[in-house]
Amino acid sequence: MHKNLGKKTFGALVRQLRLSRGDSLREFAKEIGTSANFLSGMETGKLAPAGEEKIKRIAELLGQDKDEMLALAGKVSSDVLEIIQQNPKEMSALLRRLNHASPSRIKNYTTEMVSSDTIEFYPLDTISRENHTAVIGETGSGKSLLTKYLIQSYFEDADIGVYDSDAAPRDWGSMKVIGNKGNYKAIAAGMEKDMKELKHRTVLHGEGKKFGKEIVRVIEEYPSTAAELSEQSEIIGISRDMGLLWLKRLLRRGRKYRIKVFAVAQEFEVNAWKISGEGGLRRAFTVIYLGSTAYQALTLVKDRKYREQLRLLFDSVPHPCLVDVKGRYYPAEIPDLSNFGGSIK
């Protein structure tokens, strides 16, 4: 930035810099493609600044930054306006946030943004090759919608079942929903059947036989569902800890026998999930954090520089997403989910 840029008007600065180059009004006006009378009026403030292209030409001739000169003239570059118009809500929020930052902080953000171009993104299609998946987000974050997208995109030939006591008729599309309308007895029976199938597949594997198609099970609002199951005294003949037993057994051995779990929850906390002290179970999950929980999960990233790069990236996208793969953290790009019954807020 020119040292006098913040103190002079646009016209006065142009005049000062023109004279320092030794150009007459006629000479400089000819170079920028206007008349000497107009240039004189603009420099004295009697006429409004020229249009965008002429201001950019002036900045080029005078060795100034084009955006700074446009701003001094009360204008914004058309390409910047186009960027804002493409994502007006998100870009406006980002600019308002940066408005409170110091010039040095903004400069650091710009530097980090350049280096963030090299950040490795997590490809969502690899979810089919990961062990199990936890999708974490606050209410309204779109965690169930993203889960539906992942399953329909990458597990279309699987035996799919969703344990959701609060499911509405269209929530899961054509997927089989188990336990809606608060039917915890159906959920417990389904989980017991899953564990019997796991045991059956273990036997088949020991006999060298194939054990059929892949099984995908979704558990909504874990660990709340497990807690509700433990309180259902009317369910006879099924363990009160069915939810926890089901989760632990499938986490330990499910993927070996082509059984995958998607756990959908508002938080991922090992104590609440009752898997603390069992690192193998924790690492069995690839954890996807959405929205505000993605920001909160940044505290898990030990590398400060990388953490700040991720924070800057999240500030610039509509749907922040952080993926934890066995302690390694990656951002992920959330696709357009309008064809899957909605969009992530």
C-alpha positions in Angstrom: 0.0 0.0 0.0 1.3 3.5 -0.9 2.2 5.4 2.3 -0.2 8.3 1.3 -3.1 6.0 0.1 -5.1 6.3 3.3 -4.7 10.1 3.7 -5.5 11.4 0.2 -8.6 11.3 -2.0 -8.4 9.2 -5.2 -8.0 12.3 -7.4 -5.4 13.9 -5.2 -3.3 10.7 -5.1 -3.5 10.3 -8.9 -2.3 13.9 -9.4 0.6 13.4 -6.9 1.8 10.2 -8.5 1.3 11.6 -12.0 3.5 14.6 -11.3 6.1 12.4 -9.6 6.4 10.5 -12.9 6.8 13.9 -14.8 3.7 13.4 -16.9 1.5 16.3 -18.1 -2.2 16.1 -18.0 -2.4 15.6 -21.8 0.3 12.9 -21.7 -1.3 10.9 -18.9 -4.8 11.3 -20.2 -3.8 9.9 -23.5 -2.2 6.9 -21.8 -5.4 6.0 -19.9 -7.7 6.8 -22.8 -9.5 9.9 -21.7 -9.4 13.6 -22.1 -7.2 16.1 -20.2 -10.3 18.0 -19.1 -11.8 14.9 -17.5 -8.5 13.9 -15.9 -8.2 17.4 -14.4 -11.7 17.4 -13.1 -11.2 13.9 -11.5 -7.9 14.9 -9.8 -9.5 18.1 -8.3 -12.6 16.2 -7.2 -15.0 18.1 -9.4 -15.8 14.9 -11.4 -16.3 11.4 -10.1 -13.6 8.8 -10.6 -13.4 7.0 -14.0 -14.8 3.5 -14.6 -13.2 0.3 -13.4 -11.1 -0.5 -16.4 -9.6 3.0 -16.5 -8.9 3.0 -12.8 -7.1 -0.4 -13.3 -5.1 1.2 -16.1 -4.2 4.2 -13.9 -3.1 1.9 -11.1 -0.9 -0.1 -13.5 0.7 3.1 -14.9 1.4 4.5 -11.4 2.6 1.2 -9.9 -0.2 0.8 -7.5 -2.4 -2.1 -6.4 -5.5 -2.2 -8.5 -7.9 -3.3 -5.7 -6.5 -0.6 -3.4 -7.0 2.1 -6.0 -10.5 0.9 -6.8 -11.4 1.0 -3.1 -10.1 4.5 -2.8 -12.4 5.5 -5.7 -15.3 3.9 -3.9 -15.5 0.9 -6.2 -15.0 -2.9 -6.0 -13.5 -5.1 -8.8 -16.2 -6.8 -10.9 -14.6 -10.2 -10.3 -14.8 -9.7 -6.5 -18.5 -8.8 -6.8 -19.0 -12.0 -8.9 -17.4 -14.1 -6.2 -19.7 -12.6 -3.5 -22.8 -13.0 -5.7 -22.0 -16.7 -6.2 -22.2 -17.3 -2.4 -23.6 -14.1 -1.0 -24.5 -15.4 2.5 -21.3 -17.2 3.2 -19.0 -14.6 1.6 -20.7 -11.8 3.4 -20.4 -13.6 6.7 -16.6 -14.2 6.0 -16.0 -10.5 5.2 -17.9 -9.3 8.3 -15.8 -11.7 10.4 -12.5 -10.4 8.8 -13.7 -6.8 9.3 -12.8 -7.1 13.0 -9.4 -8.6 12.4 -6.2 -6.6 12.5 -4.3 -5.9 9.2 -1.6 -8.3 10.3 -4.2 -11.0 11.0 -5.8 -10.5 7.6 -2.3 -10.7 6.0 -1.7 -14.0 7.9 -5.1 -15.3 6.7 -4.2 -14.5 3.1 -0.8 -16.2 3.4 -2.4 -19.3 5.0 -5.1 -19.4 2.3 -2.4 -19.7 -0.3 -0.8 -22.6 1.6 -4.2 -24.2 2.2 -4.4 -24.9 -1.5 -2.1 -27.9 -0.8 -4.3 -29.4 1.9 -5.3 -33.0 1.2 -9.0 -33.6 1.2 -10.7 -36.7 2.3 -12.4 -38.4 -0.6 -15.9 -39.5 0.6 -15.9 -42.5 -1.7 -13.3 -44.2 0.4 -15.9 -44.5 3.2 -16.8 -47.9 1.7 -13.3 -49.1 2.5 -13.1 -47.7 6.0 -14.1 -49.8 9.1 -17.1 -48.1 10.6 -18.3 -44.5 10.4 -19.6 -42.0 13.0 -21.4 -39.0 11.6 -21.4 -36.2 14.2 -23.3 -32.9 14.1 -25.8 -30.7 16.0 -29.5 -30.8 15.3 -30.1 -29.5 11.8 -26.5 -30.1 10.6 -27.6 -32.6 8.0 -25.9 -35.6 9.6 -28.7 -38.0 8.7 -29.0 -36.6 5.2 -25.2 -37.1 4.6 -25.4 -40.6 6.0 -28.2 -41.4 3.6 -26.2 -40.0 0.7 -23.1 -42.0 1.6 -25.1 -45.3 1.9 -27.1 -44.8 -1.3 -23.9 -43.7 -3.2 -21.5 -46.4 -2.0 -23.5 -49.3 -0.6 -26.3 -49.6 -3.0 -26.2 -53.5 -3.2 -26.0 -53.9 0.6 -28.6 -55.2 3.1 -29.4 -51.8 4.7 -31.3 -51.3 8.0 -31.8 -48.1 10.0 -32.5 -48.2 13.7 -34.4 -44.9 14.3 -37.1 -44.7 16.9 -38.1 -41.2 15.7 -38.1 -41.7 11.9 -40.8 -40.0 9.8 -42.1 -41.8 6.7 -39.7 -40.1 4.2 -36.7 -39.6 6.3 -34.7 -42.6 5.0 -36.2 -43.0 1.5 -36.4 -46.6 0.5 -34.2 -47.9 3.3 -35.7 -50.3 5.8 -36.4 -48.5 9.0 -36.5 -50.5 12.2 -38.1 -49.2 15.4 -39.9 -46.1 14.2 -42.8 -44.8 16.4 -40.7 -45.6 19.4 -40.7 -49.4 18.9 -37.6 -50.2 20.9 -38.6 -53.9 21.1 -38.2 -54.0 17.3 -34.8 -52.3 17.6 -33.6 -54.8 20.3 -34.8 -57.8 18.2 -33.0 -56.4 15.1 -29.8 -56.0 17.0 -30.0 -59.5 18.4 -30.6 -60.8 14.9 -27.5 -58.8 13.7 -25.3 -60.5 16.4 -26.6 -63.9 15.4 -25.8 -63.2 11.8 -22.3 -62.1 12.9 -21.9 -65.5 14.7 -23.2 -67.3 11.7 -20.8 -65.6 9.3 -17.9 -66.5 11.7 -18.9 -70.1 11.4 -19.2 -70.0 7.6 -15.8 -68.3 7.4 -14.3 -71.1 9.6 -15.7 -73.6 7.1 -14.3 -71.7 4.1 -17.7 -70.7 2.9 -19.0 -67.4 1.6 -21.4 -65.4 3.7 -23.5 -63.3 1.4 -23.9 -59.6 0.7 -22.6 -56.7 2.7 -24.7 -55.6 5.7 -25.0 -51.9 6.6 -26.7 -50.8 9.9 -27.4 -47.2 10.9 -28.0 -46.4 14.5 -29.6 -42.9 15.0 -28.8 -40.8 18.0 -26.3 -43.1 19.7 -25.8 -43.3 22.7 -29.4 -42.1 23.5 -30.9 -45.1 21.7 -28.7 -47.5 23.7 -29.8 -45.7 26.9 -33.5 -46.0 25.9 -33.0 -49.7 25.3 -31.6 -50.2 28.8 -34.7 -48.7 30.3 -37.2 -50.9 28.4 -38.1 -53.4 31.2 -41.0 -54.8 29.2 -38.6 -56.4 26.6 -38.3 -59.9 28.0 -35.4 -62.2 27.1 -33.1 -59.5 25.7 -30.1 -58.0 27.6 -30.7 -54.5 29.0 -27.3 -53.6 27.5 -28.3 -54.7 24.0 -27.3 -51.4 22.4 -23.8 -51.4 23.9 -23.3 -55.1 23.3 -24.4 -54.8 19.7 -22.1 -51.8 19.1 -19.0 -53.4 20.6 -19.4 -56.7 18.9 -19.9 -55.2 15.5 -17.0 -52.7 16.0 -14.6 -55.5 17.0 -15.4 -58.0 14.3 -18.1 -56.7 11.9 -16.0 -55.5 9.0 -14.1 -58.8 8.7 -17.5 -60.4 8.0 -18.8 -57.5 5.8 -21.0 -55.8 8.4 -20.6 -52.0 8.7 -22.0 -49.6 11.2 -23.0 -45.9 10.7 -23.5 -44.3 14.1 -25.2 -40.9 13.9 -25.0 -38.6 16.9 -24.7 -35.1 18.2 -21.3 -35.7 19.8 -18.5 -38.3 19.8 -17.5 -38.7 23.4 -15.9 -42.1 24.4 -17.2 -41.9 28.0 -20.8 -41.3 26.9 -20.5 -44.0 24.3 -19.0 -46.3 27.0 -16.0 -47.2 24.9 -13.4 -45.4 26.9 -10.2 -47.4 27.6 -10.9 -49.4 24.5 -8.7 -47.7 22.0 -9.4 -50.4 19.3 -13.1 -49.6 19.4 -12.4 -45.9 19.2 -10.1 -46.4 16.2 -12.6 -48.6 14.5 -14.5 -45.4 13.7 -13.8 -42.9 10.9 -15.5 -39.8 12.4 -17.1 -37.2 10.3 -17.7 -33.9 12.0 -20.2 -31.4 10.5 -20.9 -27.7 10.9 -20.1 -26.3 14.3 -18.8 -29.7 15.6 -16.1 -29.5 12.8 -14.9 -26.2 14.3 -15.0 -27.8 17.8 -13.1 -30.8 16.7 -10.2 -28.6 15.5 -9.0 -28.7 19.1 -8.0 -32.3 18.3 -5.5 -31.2 15.6 -2.1 -30.9 17.4 -0.3 -29.1 14.5 -1.1 -25.4 15.1 -0.3 -24.3 11.6 -2.4 -27.0 10.0 -5.2 -26.3 12.5 -5.3 -22.6 11.5 -5.2 -23.6 7.8 -8.3 -25.8 8.4 -10.0 -23.0 10.3 -9.4 -20.6 7.5 -10.7 -23.1 5.0 -13.9 -23.7 7.1 -14.5 -19.9 7.2 -14.6 -19.9 3.4 -16.9 -22.8 2.7 -20.7 -23.2 3.3 -20.5 -26.6 5.0 -17.4 -27.2 7.2 -16.5 -30.9 7.5 -13.6 -32.5 9.3 -12.8 -36.2 9.0 -10.8 -38.1 11.7 -9.2 -41.2 10.3 -7.3 -42.9 13.1 -6.0 -39.6 14.5 -5.3 -38.0 11.1 -7.5 -35.1 10.2 -8.7 -34.1 6.8 -11.3 -31.6 5.4 -14.0 -33.1 3.2 -16.1 -31.4 0.5 -19.9 -31.9 1.1 -21.7 -32.4 -2.3 -25.1 -31.0 -3.3 -27.6 -33.2 -1.4 -30.8 -31.7 -2.9 -31.5 -35.0 -4.7 -31.4 -36.8 -1.4 -34.3 -35.1 0.2 -32.8 -31.8 1.4 -29.6 -29.8 1.9 -27.2 -29.4 4.7 -27.7 -26.1 6.5 
